[in-house]
Every structure is written in C-alpha cells, then in structure tokens.
Amino acid sequence: MQILNKQKLFELLSKRFETEDKKLSQIPDPALLQDATKSAQKIASAIRENKKITLVGDYDVDGVSSTAIMVDFFRQIPYPLEAIIPNRFNDGYGVSPNVLHRVDADLVITVDNGISAVAAAQVCKERGIELIITDHHTPSEILPEAFAIVDPKLCTCQYPFKDICGAQVAWLLLALVKKELNLKIDMREFLDILTIAIIADIMPLVDINRTLVKEGLKVLMYSSRPSSIIIRDFLNKSVITSEDIAFQIAPRINSAGRLEDASIALEFYTATTTNKAYKQFELLGKLNDLRKATEAECTKEALGYGNYEDNVIVVSGENWHEGVVGIVAARLVEHFGKPAIVLSCENGVAKGSARSIGEVSIYELIKANESFLSKFGGHKMAAGLGLLEKDIGAFRIAINESASKLDPNDFIPKEQVTGILSTDDIDLELLALLEQFEPFGEANLRPSFLLRDAEVVSIKLMGADKSHSKIEIRQFPHARKTVELIAFRTVYDMPDDKKISCSYTVAKNEFNNRVSVQLLVNKIYSPL
C-alpha cells in the first residue's frame, strides 16, 4: 500500500484527468442526438398551432428534475404545459397505459422514461396522440412506435457522450426548441436543477458531466430560483459540493416519489415564492425522516433472508414498502458484497429494485432471465423489475446460474483505497488540495485512505438515537496527535485489542462559520 504525502497525492489525482475540463461552449451539439431536431421542430409547431401538450415524467430525482426544467422553460415562453408525474403506487412507472387514460392531448412528451413503453405508444397511436420519447435508459430490441425517440443509448445515435441522465436529454432538446422558436431564454439558468439530477442519478463525473456539475454548483450558489435559495439556506455553506447534493438534497427530493407523490418535489422545484418552496422542503424533510425509519425496518428484515452462498442476493417480503426497496437493495449490496434484488409482494405480484457492485451489469443479468418477468428496465448498476410471486424461487436460481458464469473479479467492489496518509498531513491545506479535483462522484471518487492497526483512544456515540460513532484514534504508537473519525450509522464498540483498521475519506466540516477537517469512515475491516 502506497505511503502518500500531499505532493504524491496531487500527482496521483492529476493522472485522473488526461485533458483539461471542457467549457460549457464545448458541449456537443444537441442536434447530434438522434431525432432531437425533428422533435424540437414538432414541439415548436405544436406551440405555434396552439396544440395541447402533455409532459409525462418519472418519480425519482432525475425524472422530477427533468419535469421541473420543462415546466420552467414552458412557463418562460409562456405556454401552457400539462405536466404529469406518475404515482409509483397507483400508476406504475412512466408513460403507462394507466397514465394515458387521464391524458387529453395532441402531443405527449416523455422525460426520463418511455424507451420500454411499447403498450403506451400503441394507446397513443390508437387515440391519434403524437408521442415524443426522451429517455436515457438502455433500449430493448423492440422499440415503442413513436413520432420520435431521443435516447443517447440507441445504437444508431451519434451523440458522442452516452452517459447522460434524463434531465440532460430534456435540457439538450429544449436548447433546440429555443433555437426553433428564436427565444431569449438562457439555458444556463437551469443548471442548478440539472446538476442535482446528474449527481442523484449517479452519472460518471467526467467529460461534459464534470463541466455541467461544476457550473451547476456555481449557479446553485447565486440562482434566484426559490428552491435554490432554500437549498442554500438549508446547507448553510460557503461552497456547495456534489456530496452535499448526493447525501442531503437528493434523498429529500426522492422521498416524495418513494413514499407519497412526486408532485410534492415538483412543487418545491417550481415554487414561485420562497415561502412556498420552504413549505414544500419542510414536507420533503418529514417524508425523508419517514423514509429512513421505513427503510431501517425493511433492511433489518431483508438481511435475515439473504443467502451468503448466492452470487446475487434475491429476497422478497409481503407488503414491504415499494418506495424503499431500491435503498434496501443498496444496503444489502454493502452487507453481502454482492448484487442484490429486493422484491415487495402483494396479491401474488412482486415488484422490486436491483442494485449492483463492481463491474457486474445487473441489467444484463436480469435481461438474460426476462422469461420469468412481466417487466424490467434500467442500466448497469440499477434496475427495476416485476414478476409473479410464485416465480421468485425459479428466478433466483436462474439469475444465480447466469451470475456463476461471470468473471469473479467483476464482483470486486470499486472501493479503491488511494494509499496511507500520515495524520500530520491531515489539515486545511489538504482540504484545499482535494478541492482542486472536485466535483467528486461516480468515475471520480473522493480519495479514500487506509488506517492500519491504529490505536483507539476513545469512542463516543452521537445523534439523537446514538446510532453514530465518533472514534478518537492515534495512527502510530508514538504519535502526539490524535484524530477523530466519524462512523455514520455504526455503533462501534471498543475492540479487545483497542486497534482499528479502516478506510476513510477527508471532508470539510463547516459549523458556526468555522471550517475544520472531518474524517469519515468508509469501511471498517476485520484485523488486517
């Protein structure tokens, strides 16, 4: 394991970026997206002809963000747009036939969904509704019959960067609509919402995603959008990072669609006064607290059903809350170190979510066993699926059989420890060095460091329910300096040998206008 100082760390991190960051002006032309120009022309003519346009979004952060960007854009034209975000519990996912029963429109546009909506496209055709699908999920062999499909993952699409989220596809399309209608709308003003979508949907923070997130976090700091003002007030920091969004903002926005209705989050994003935005944000906070409690209960139960022998953990439970099964799957991945599928069963039907690890494509594994399923969709690291409860056992055996043929190295988690850092190097100068390589996230992970057999000086439990640990350690036997580690969601007991081995990251802590270095535990290892 490499022993690092600040200079060596700087050199290591510099190697991640072979080229300079792109500027906003270097983002590839949206017209390179297949069907995007055709779609923009259709939307522009629908507006000119005063036709009724309905937008159908999705209930996760990316879907709500995509919808909010569209709503705000149409509001600035101004033009009336009906925006529908399906309810997870009553409507199911995306532009389903269920949703179309309540749509009365000449043109339907989807954002962050639709690539697998074959049945819904047929309903549109029968009703004489023109359909434009904008999505970023992996297409199946059979595509819906629509006027246009804008999805960078179509094998015939020429857009040079494929790993973009649904909100980015919508934003790029709107740039072409702006051009068609010769509007004076500044597309940069949507970057505060766009950056939240990119981070929350775990897009790789490289290439244009890195540029958009960097710029978007700046826009978030000065935007006059009421929701952005509330986010700034809530975080109360001089600089907002991608991790602030990932851990504090995205879960709140997500909680609406998970537990109740995503319209609560949409109303937060599109609020025209800070008073309205504040009320919606308060509601999102309460839903997020409820989500945490529901998730903890479900996780406890699900952990008991997992089989350590399996390559893919498949568990199911009667009436588990549909809105938290994705997070529970992520917890199972952490616990078992394997891909996990968590299914909620009701009236003989199972619906659930899958999460992956390492280089394993959970989407391809599920696709290889689609004969057991009524529906599925997603991408490499996360997917959704549905099947009959009676088929779960056979599906579990089949997907494990498929997984047994994969390279065992594909299952190795991506947690790469960068090296060993002396605690003498942990200071504000180190924070400044790390900040040069922000934003951290998927494909540009925050550096992780190793502590090996450090002496545990003391342990204090923190939080209202004493569920977090503050661990004071001395890295080397004769070191004068001790440092504190924070282990969230972990009750850590003093080990018999008073030693700890773990990986940790270095983060900035701002409290009462004071900046300090905070060490966050990633993973505690058994003795090394």
Residue pairs with C-beta under 8 A, 6 or more apart in sequence:
1 417
1 419
1 420
1 450
1 452
2 8
2 418
2 419
2 420
3 419
3 420
3 422
4 12
4 418
4 419
4 420
4 421
4 425
4 449
5 421
5 422
5 425
6 425
6 429
6 430
6 433
8 419
9 418
9 419
9 421
9 430
9 433
9 447
10 433
10 436
12 418
12 419
12 447
13 434
13 436
13 437
13 447
16 437
16 444
17 437
21 210
21 211
21 214
22 207
22 208
22 210
22 211
23 211
24 188
24 211
24 212
24 215
26 208
26 211
27 208
27 211
27 212
28 159
28 160
28 161
28 208
30 36
30 172
30 173
30 175
30 176
31 37
31 176
32 158
32 159
32 160
33 150
33 152
33 157
33 159
33 169
33 172
33 173
34 149
34 150
34 151
34 154
34 156
34 157
34 158
34 159
35 148
35 149
35 150
36 150
36 172
36 173
36 176
37 176
38 147
38 148
39 109
39 132
39 134
39 147
39 148
39 150
39 173
39 176
40 173
40 176
40 177
40 179
40 180
41 180
42 107
42 130
42 132
42 147
42 148
43 53
43 107
43 109
43 132
43 173
43 177
43 180
44 177
44 180
44 181
46 53
46 106
46 107
47 53
47 77
47 79
47 181
51 105
51 106
51 107
52 82
52 104
52 105
52 106
52 107
53 74
53 79
53 80
53 81
53 82
53 105
53 106
53 107
53 108
53 109
54 81
54 82
54 83
54 84
54 103
54 104
54 105
54 107
54 108
54 109
55 67
55 70
55 71
55 81
55 82
55 83
55 84
55 108
55 109
55 110
55 111
56 84
56 85
56 86
56 94
56 95
56 99
56 103
56 108
56 109
56 110
56 111
56 113
56 114
57 63
57 64
57 66
57 67
57 70
57 83
57 84
57 85
57 86
57 110
57 111
57 112
57 113
57 262
57 266
58 64
58 66
58 67
58 85
58 86
58 93
58 94
58 111
58 112
58 113
58 166
58 257
58 262
59 85
59 86
59 87
59 88
59 256
59 257
59 258
59 261
59 262
60 112
60 200
60 201
60 254
60 257
60 262
61 196
61 197
61 200
61 201
61 250
61 253
61 254
61 265
62 112
62 165
62 166
62 167
62 197
62 200
62 201
63 85
63 111
63 112
63 113
63 166
63 257
63 262
64 85
64 253
64 256
64 257
64 262
64 265
64 266
64 269
65 167
65 193
65 194
65 196
65 197
65 200
65 253
65 269
66 111
66 112
66 134
66 166
66 167
66 169
66 170
66 197
67 83
67 85
67 111
67 266
68 193
68 266
68 269
68 270
69 167
69 170
69 171
69 174
69 190
69 193
69 194
70 81
70 83
70 109
70 111
70 170
70 174
71 81
71 83
71 266
71 269
71 270
72 190
72 193
72 270
73 174
73 177
73 178
73 185
73 190
74 80
74 81
75 81
75 270
76 183
76 185
77 181
77 183
77 185
82 103
82 105
83 266
84 99
84 102
84 103
85 257
85 261
85 262
85 263
85 266
86 92
86 93
86 94
86 95
86 96
86 98
86 99
87 261
87 262
88 257
88 258
88 262
88 322
88 323
89 322
90 98
91 98
91 99
92 98
93 113
93 377
93 384
94 110
94 113
94 114
94 116
94 117
94 120
95 108
95 110
95 113
95 114
95 117
95 120
95 131
95 133
96 117
96 119
96 120
97 119
97 120
97 123
99 120
100 108
100 120
100 123
100 124
100 127
100 129
103 129
105 129
106 129
106 130
107 129
107 130
107 131
107 132
108 124
108 129
108 130
108 131
108 132
109 132
109 134
110 117
110 131
110 132
110 133
110 134
110 135
111 134
111 135
111 166
111 167
111 169
111 170
112 134
112 135
112 136
112 165
112 166
112 167
112 169
112 170
113 135
113 137
113 166
114 120
114 121
114 131
114 133
114 134
114 135
114 144
114 146
114 149
115 133
115 135
115 137
115 138
115 139
115 140
115 143
115 144
115 149
115 151
115 153
115 377
116 137
116 139
116 140
116 144
116 375
116 377
117 133
117 144
118 142
118 143
118 144
118 145
120 131
120 144
121 131
121 133
121 144
121 145
121 146
122 144
122 145
124 130
124 131
124 146
125 131
125 145
130 147
131 144
131 146
131 147
132 146
132 147
132 148
132 149
132 150
133 144
133 146
133 148
133 149
133 150
133 151
134 150
134 151
134 166
134 169
134 170
134 173
135 149
135 150
135 151
135 166
135 169
136 151
136 152
136 153
136 164
136 165
136 166
136 168
136 169
137 151
137 153
137 377
137 378
137 379
138 153
138 363
138 377
138 378
138 379
139 151
139 153
139 154
139 155
140 367
143 149
150 169
150 173
151 157
151 169
152 159
152 161
152 162
152 164
152 169
153 162
161 207
161 208
161 209
163 203
163 204
163 207
163 209
164 172
164 198
164 203
164 208
164 209
165 197
165 198
165 201
165 203
166 197
166 201
167 193
167 194
167 197
167 198
167 201
168 194
168 197
168 198
168 203
168 209
168 212
171 187
171 190
171 194
174 187
174 190
175 187
177 183
178 185
178 187
188 215
188 219
189 219
189 223
189 225
191 212
191 215
191 216
191 219
191 220
192 216
192 219
192 220
192 223
192 225
192 228
193 225
193 227
193 269
194 212
194 216
195 212
195 213
195 215
195 216
195 217
195 219
195 220
195 242
195 245
196 216
196 245
196 249
196 250
196 253
198 205
198 209
198 212
198 213
198 216
199 205
199 213
199 242
199 245
199 246
199 250
199 439
199 441
200 245
200 246
200 250
200 253
200 254
202 381
202 382
202 441
202 442
203 209
203 442
204 441
204 442
204 443
204 444
205 213
205 242
205 439
205 440
205 441
205 442
205 443
205 444
206 443
206 444
210 439
210 444
213 242
213 439
213 441
214 438
214 439
217 239
217 240
217 241
217 242
217 245
217 439
219 228
220 228
220 231
220 232
220 240
221 232
221 239
221 240
223 229
226 271
226 272
226 273
226 274
226 276
226 277
227 268
227 269
227 270
227 271
227 277
227 280
227 281
229 274
229 277
230 268
230 274
230 277
230 278
230 281
231 240
231 249
231 281
232 240
234 248
234 249
234 281
235 244
235 248
235 249
236 510
237 244
237 510
238 510
239 435
241 438
241 439
241 440
241 508
242 438
242 439
242 440
242 441
243 440
243 441
243 446
243 507
246 441
251 288
251 291
252 281
252 284
252 285
252 287
252 288
253 265
253 268
253 269
253 284
254 265
254 291
255 284
255 287
255 288
255 290
255 291
256 262
256 263
256 264
256 265
256 283
256 284
256 287
257 265
257 323
258 287
258 291
258 323
258 324
259 287
259 290
259 291
259 294
259 321
259 323
259 324
260 287
264 280
264 283
264 284
264 287
265 280
265 284
267 276
267 280
268 277
268 280
268 281
268 284
271 277
271 280
291 323
291 324
291 327
294 321
294 323
294 324
295 324
295 327
295 328
295 331
298 317
298 320
298 321
298 324
298 325
298 328
298 342
299 327
299 328
299 331
299 332
301 317
301 320
302 315
302 317
302 320
302 328
302 331
302 332
302 342
303 331
303 332
303 335
305 315
305 316
305 317
306 313
306 315
306 332
306 335
306 336
306 340
307 313
308 336
310 338
310 396
310 400
311 338
311 339
311 400
311 403
311 404
311 406
311 411
312 338
312 339
312 340
312 341
312 362
312 365
312 396
312 399
312 400
312 403
313 332
313 333
313 336
313 338
313 339
313 340
313 341
314 340
314 341
314 343
314 392
314 395
314 396
314 399
314 400
315 332
315 340
315 341
315 342
315 343
316 342
316 343
316 344
316 345
316 350
316 352
316 389
316 392
317 343
317 344
317 345
318 345
318 346
319 344
319 345
319 346
320 328
320 342
320 343
320 344
320 345
321 344
322 344
322 351
325 342
325 343
325 344
325 351
325 352
325 353
326 342
326 353
326 355
326 382
326 384
328 342
329 340
329 341
329 342
329 352
329 353
329 354
329 355
330 340
330 355
332 340
332 342
332 355
333 339
333 340
333 355
333 356
333 357
337 357
337 411
337 413
338 357
338 411
339 354
339 355
339 356
339 357
339 360
339 362
339 365
339 403
339 411
340 354
340 355
341 352
341 353
341 354
341 362
341 366
341 385
341 399
342 352
342 353
342 354
343 350
343 351
343 352
343 385
343 387
343 392
344 350
344 351
344 352
345 389
345 392
348 388
348 389
348 390
349 374
349 386
349 387
349 388
349 389
350 386
350 387
350 388
350 389
350 392
351 384
351 385
351 386
352 384
352 385
352 386
353 382
353 383
353 384
353 385
354 362
354 366
354 378
354 382
354 383
354 384
354 385
355 362
355 381
355 382
356 362
356 380
356 381
356 382
357 411
357 413
357 414
358 409
358 410
358 411
358 412
358 413
358 414
359 409
359 410
359 412
360 403
360 406
360 410
360 411
361 380
362 378
362 380
362 381
362 382
362 383
363 378
363 379
363 380
363 383
364 380
365 399
365 402
365 403
366 373
366 376
366 378
366 383
366 385
366 399
367 376
368 399
368 402
369 395
369 398
369 399
369 402
370 376
372 387
372 391
372 394
372 395
372 398
373 385
373 386
373 387
373 395
374 386
374 387
374 388
375 384
375 385
375 386
376 383
376 384
376 385
376 386
377 383
377 384
377 385
378 384
387 395
414 445
415 448
415 503
415 522
415 523
416 445
416 448
417 448
417 449
417 450
417 503
418 447
418 448
418 449
419 449
419 450
420 449
420 450
420 451
420 452
421 430
421 449
422 475
423 475
423 479
423 481
423 483
424 481
426 483
426 506
426 517
426 519
427 517
428 515
428 517
430 506
430 517
431 506
431 508
431 515
431 517
434 446
434 447
434 506
435 508
437 444
440 446
446 505
446 506
446 507
447 505
447 506
448 503
448 504
448 505
448 522
449 503
449 504
449 505
449 506
450 501
450 502
450 503
451 473
451 475
451 485
451 500
451 501
451 502
451 503
451 504
452 501
452 528
453 499
453 500
453 501
453 527
453 528
454 473
454 474
454 475
454 476
454 499
454 500
454 501
455 473
455 474
455 475
455 477
455 498
455 499
456 471
456 472
456 473
456 494
456 495
456 498
456 499
456 500
457 472
457 473
457 474
457 482
458 471
458 472
459 469
459 470
459 471
459 472
459 492
459 493
459 494
460 469
460 470
460 472
461 467
461 468
461 469
461 470
461 491
462 468
462 469
462 470
462 486
466 491
467 489
467 490
467 491
468 486
468 487
468 488
468 489
468 490
469 486
469 487
469 490
469 491
469 492
470 484
470 485
470 486
470 487
471 484
471 485
471 486
471 487
471 492
471 500
471 521
472 482
472 483
472 484
472 485
473 482
473 483
473 484
473 485
473 500
474 481
474 482
475 483
483 519
484 519
485 500
485 502
485 504
485 519
485 520
485 521
486 518
486 519
486 520
486 521
487 520
487 521
487 524
488 520
488 521
490 521
490 524
492 524
497 527
499 527
500 524
501 524
501 525
501 526
501 527
501 528
502 521
502 522
502 523
502 524
502 525
503 521
503 522
503 523
503 525
504 519
504 520
504 521
504 522
505 519
505 520
505 522
506 517
506 518
506 519
506 520
507 517
507 518
507 519
507 520
508 515
508 516
508 517
508 518
509 515
509 516
509 517
509 518
